[in-house]
């Protein structure tokens, strides 16, 4: 009897577990959060490195901007496509607790806003001359400790 139970358990363990839409949505938001962090790090790093001569810094911004716009559009498209999946995930039966659709909609909205703000920051930093860029960096807003606090505070809002 015990051998039959162990065999049945082993066979059911070999079967693949069904992948839910909620799990896929959570993974998508984890990937987009990681991508937004990567974009933010590259924009801030480029902003700090480009305080030197104007010509080479502008060329470096334009090279980075082509890759940055591709990244921004890719993350934006992932978030846009996840809108329908939020509504569909509500239809799945829940084993643990109620599906909090509002939380995921607010997380999506925050990520959209972060993408827009990072795109604006990258565009604005490209247009600044080196003196104005140095003044912007010397403000307390871009102090390394303050920047990390700001980036950790935003996901806590949802």
N, C-alpha and C positions, 0 to 999 in steps of 0.2 A: 504494500500500500504506500509506504513512504517512497519507494523507488518510482512508483507511478506519479506521485506528486512532484518529485524532483524532476522527472523527465518532462512533465507537462510545464513546469516552471521554466525549465531550460529552453523548451521549444517556444514558449511565448516570449521569452527574453530575446530570442533570435529575431523575432518579427520587428520590423521598424516601427517606432512610435509615430503616431500621426503628428504632423506639424500644424500647429494652429496659426490662425491669422494674427492673433494677439502676440504670439511669440515672434512672429516675423516682423510685426510692427515695432516691437520693442528693439529688435536687432537693427532695424532700419534707423530708428532714432538714436541708438548707440553709435552707429556708423556716422550719421550726420553730425552728431555732437563731436565726435573725434575729428571729422573733417573740418568743422568750423573752428575747433581749437588749432588745428594745423594751419588753416588760413590766417587766423589771428596771429599766430606765432610768426608766420612768414611776413605778414604786413608790418608788425612791430619790429621785427629784426631788420627788415629792409629800411624802415624809417630810421632806426638808430644807426645803421651802417652808412646811410647816404647823406651824412652831414658834411662830407668833404666837398670836393670840387663839383661844380654844377653840371658839366658836360657828361662826365662818366656816370654820375649819379642818375641823371635823367635817362641815359641809355639803359642803365640797370633797372630802373623802374619800368621802362617800356617792355623790356624783355620779361620781367617778372609779371607785368600786367597781362601779357598774353596768356601765360599759364594760370594766373590768378583768376582771370575772367572765365576760363574753362572750368576751373574748380568751383567757382561761385555758381555758375550755371548748372553744373552737375549736381551739386547739393540742392540747389533750388528745385530742380526737376524731381529729385528723389522725394523732397518734402511735398511738392505739388501732387505727385502720384500717390502719396500716402493718405491724402484727404479722403478718398473714397474707401480706403481700407479701414479707416477709423469707424466709419458708419457700419461697414460690414462686420467688423469685430464685435459690435454690440449684439449681433444676431447669434453669435456662438454661445453655446451653453457654458456656464461658468461652474467650475468645480470648487474653487476656493472662495471667491467673493464676487461682488458686483463689479462689472466693468465700468470704470470711471472715465467716460468719454470726454468729459470736460477737461480733465487733467491733461489728456493727450492732445486735445485741441489747443490748450494754452501753451503746452510745450512746443507744439508746431508753430504757433504764432510767435513765440519768443525766438525760435530758431530762424524764422523768416526775417524778423526784425534785426537779429544779429547779423545775418547775411547782408542785409541792406546797409547797416551801419559800417560793416567792414569794407564793403565796396566803396562807400562814400569816403571813408578814411583813406583807403588806398588811392583813390582819385585825387583827393585833396592834398595828400602828401606828395603826390607826383607834381602838382602845380606849384608847390611852395618853393621859394628860393632857399638856399642853404641857411641863411641867417634866420629866416622865419621858422624853418624846420628845427634849428637848434633852440630857438626860444620855446617852441612847442614842447620839445623834449625836456627842457629845463623846468617846465611847470610840474607841479606835484601830481598831476593827473597821470603822467607817464612814468612815475617812479616805480621801479620793479615790484616793490612790495604792494603798492596801491593797485597796479595793473592785475596782479594775481588775485587780490582780494575782489576786484570788480568782476573778473571772469568766474570766480567761484560763487559769487553772490547771485548772479543771474539765474543759473539753473535752480537755485533754491526758491525762486519766486513761484514756481509752478508746483 
